[in-house]
Amino acid sequence: MITCIRNASIGFALLAVLLSGCNSKKIIKVHGKLLKDGQAMVVSEDTYVTLSFVAEVTTGSAATSHSAKFDQKTGTYTADLPAGKYRTMVAIALPSKKPGVLNAPTKPSKSETIHELTKDQELDIQVP
């Protein structure tokens, strides 16, 4: 009897592990440059740049976005996100000319291009 219960418990545990992987998406690494007029967009350390990957919404799914880590000194970024279809969105807040005063960021610029990201890859993004 104890052997049957133990075997059933092991079976349920294996089933739970197998089913938990069914809905998970592969996490990919995307890296590249933000390009302004064809050159890497290098900015000062007090310039705030936000790059987001916004998932394309399909019927019955919720909108999600994933932020990238941007390096101001090199104009490059890295992002870890689930494989899928994305548009990019960039917002930039320039440094203030008055100490202690924050500038409002620019209106976020959302790309018209849909990027199908299915594997680790390099993707350079043009900034208007």
Secondary structure, DSSP 8 states (H G I E B T S, - for coil): -HHHHHHHHHHHHHHHHHHHTTS---EEEEEEEEEETTEE----TT-EEEEEEEE---TT----EEE-EEETTTTEEEEEEESEEEEEEEEEE---SSTT--------EE-S--EEE-SSEE--EE--
